[in-house]
Amino acid sequence: MVRDAVKVGLLGLGTVGAGVMKILQINSEQIRSRAGINIEVKKILVRDLKKPRAVEVESSLLTTNVTEILEDPEIDVVIELMGGLAARVHVEEALRRKKYVITANKDLMATAGASLLRLARDNGRNIYYEASVGGGIPLIRPLKHSLGANKILRLVGIINGTTNYILTRMDLENMEFNDALAEAQARGFAEQNPENDLEGKDAAYKLSILAGLAFNSQIHFDTVNVEGISNLKQRDILYARELGFTIKLLAIGEERADGLTLRVHPALVPLTHPLAGVLYENNALYVEGNAVGEVMFYGPGAGALPTGSSVVADLIDVARTINHHVENGIIEIAFHDKKVVPLEELESAFYLRLLAEDQSGVFAGLANAFSEEMVSLDMIIQKRSREGEAEIVLVTHAEKEKSFNAALASIQKFSGIKAVKSVYRVIRK
């Protein structure tokens, strides 16, 4: 049967949905040329038919009834842009009805991706999810295809624009955390309830997806160790810079001989590292492969048009698959479970800021506590005493986390230490 168009049902016309529609409108000729066939949006699911839209669409395209999309045999592709785990039922129904699915839903792909991809395979279809990680930055395709000849050794990424914007403002403008957050919200870079971003959950979802592809593994979201930035203080930003570092919320995945390491946490990054220059709402992923060496992907990690660009790129792929009867291969279903190494077994250098009594014997007590656990010190800063208190900043050499934690427990019991104010990991490369 000769087709005149690939027909699409769109679930959601919010920020990303509007971006998708705008790109289809302004780049229609180029998209048709690359797809090799017309692409027609037949129906769009919305909550409110009368709500003002960020993009002009014909009112006849809008519906509040999802069955008009899922049960329409003419619709070949369902683009899910609703977000959240509740969208799973619609994605499953679309696959059962032999429709291709495109999604930007990181929560869904991180927690149910393996199951959904198996369902897609069983129905001779596929799920495309480039937009679920990195907004407009191509990350899924490079890991699946461009770097497919490599054994990926390590991923280190800044993959949450909200936290990166806040940390950049704190670093470059000496802003306090709450002021930087308020500005991010006012400029639309942070949600009114930014908990998932600030506590690292958003980045952990994205790391789960990326690590699965990089390490050919089925990643279980609850195996990712997650720490956020809510307790970060301006003083730590200043001390980090004095020591030659900046602080970033990093997502780190690594495959070692004893298993995978998966973690999201704030860390001191050397000012000479490529990730140190990733500023404001931008994202980046630093990848080490055993053949290619080190590469970095950089760009806008969110937004209507950048994310919409990734969605439409997936749509072009789907259209070509349909139009040219390309075999629909899914590589992710061959992935296996792999052991995840406990956090306490990992090695890291650490930054530690504490308040101590300004008296003799304090440094000796600190040195003894670290020495007993075989943790060596790399850098020390002691600031001028105020009212009998001294602020001390230490950076250790890399040691196992359990050794550092044991030393920290001893330090907290030491009578000369009044308070441990901050503890952050340090990366060197």
Secondary structure by P-SEA (a helix, b strand, c coil): cccccbbbbbccccaaaaaaaaaaacaaaaaaaaacbbbbbcbbbbccccccccbbbbccccccccccccccccccbbbbccccccaaaaaaaaaaabbbbbbcccccccccaaaaaaaaaaaccccccccccccccccccccccccccccccbbbbcccaaaaaaaaaaacccccaaaaaaaaaaaccccccccccccaaaaaaaaaaaaaaaaccccccccbbbbbcccccaaaaaaaaaacbbbbbbbbbbbcccbbbbbbbbbbbbcccccccccccbbbbbbbbccccbbbbbcccccaaaaaaaaaaaaaaaaaaaaaccccccccccbbbbbbcccccbbbbbbbbbccccccaaaaaaaaaaaaacccccbbbbccccccbbbbbbbbccccaaaaaaaaaaaaaccccccccbbbbbbcc
